[in-house]
Amino acid sequence: MAELREHKVKRLAMRSMRRGIKEMDLILSSFADHHLAGMDDATLDLYDAMLNEIDHDLYQWVTMQVETPAPYGALMGRVQAHIAEHGPAPAG
């Protein structure tokens, strides 16, 4: 049985908040709050896959210490643009 879109968005939002590194909690939860609901299904699937990556790697990609692997390049660019505009902490 396929996961309902609304359940997937909620699950991904929760996974964005519950990372292993506090910085990634702040960065990804802020990004998720602003962008998950507007993502198409393919981008949600890509974001889901990206959340399976190691936090240390994600942090290096977000901070541009290491080049983001091709599958996640555009999505990580969106995360980086979000952080540049809104900062890492969730709004509110």
N, C-alpha and C positions, 0 to 999 in steps of 0.2 A: 504494500500500500504506500502510495506516494505521500510525502510529508506536505501538509497544507502550508501554503506560502506564509500565512500569518504566524504559524508555529515555527517555521524556519527562521523568520526574521527575529522572533523572540529568542530562539535558541542561540542564534549568532550574536545577538546583543549581549546575552548572558556570557557567552564564551569570550566576548571582547572585553568584558569587565573582570573576568576571572583568569587572568594570565599568571605567569610565574614571576614576572618582573613588574614592580609597581609602575614604572614609567610606561610600560606597554598597556597596563590597565587603563591609565589615564588617556593615553593617545588613542587606543583603539575604541574605548568606550565613547569618547567624544566623537570620533569619526562615525561610529555605529549610530549614535543618537541622531546625527545630522543626515546620514546618507543611506542607511540600510533600507528603509521603507521605499525609497525611490529607485532602488537598483532593479534591473531586469533579472530574470531567472538565471541567465548565464553568468552574470556578474556576481550574484549571490552564491552560485556554485563555486566560482573562482575565489571569492572571499572565504567561503567555508574551507576550501583546500588550503588557502594561505594561513588560516588559523591553526592548521595542523603543523605548521613549521615551528621550529624552535624559537623561543622568544629572543634569545641572544642574536640569532640571525635576523629576525624581524627588526630588532632595534638597530642593528647595523645597516639594514636597508633603509629604514626610516630616516636615520641620521646621515645617510649617504657615505658612510664609512666604507661600505662594500657595495658594489653594483648589484641591483636587484635582479634576480634571475628572470629571464624572458617571460615566462608565463604570467608573472606578477608585476611586470614593469609599469604598465599603464595604471593598474589599480594602486600600486604603491605611490605613483605620482599623485593620484587623487588624495591619498592619505597625507602625503607631504604638503600638498597645497592646502588641505584643510588645516593642518597644524600651523602653517605659515599665517593663515587668516585668523584662526580662532584660538591658537595655543593648544597645549595638550590637555588642559583640564576641561571636564564637561561644563557646559553653560548652565547657569542657574544656580 
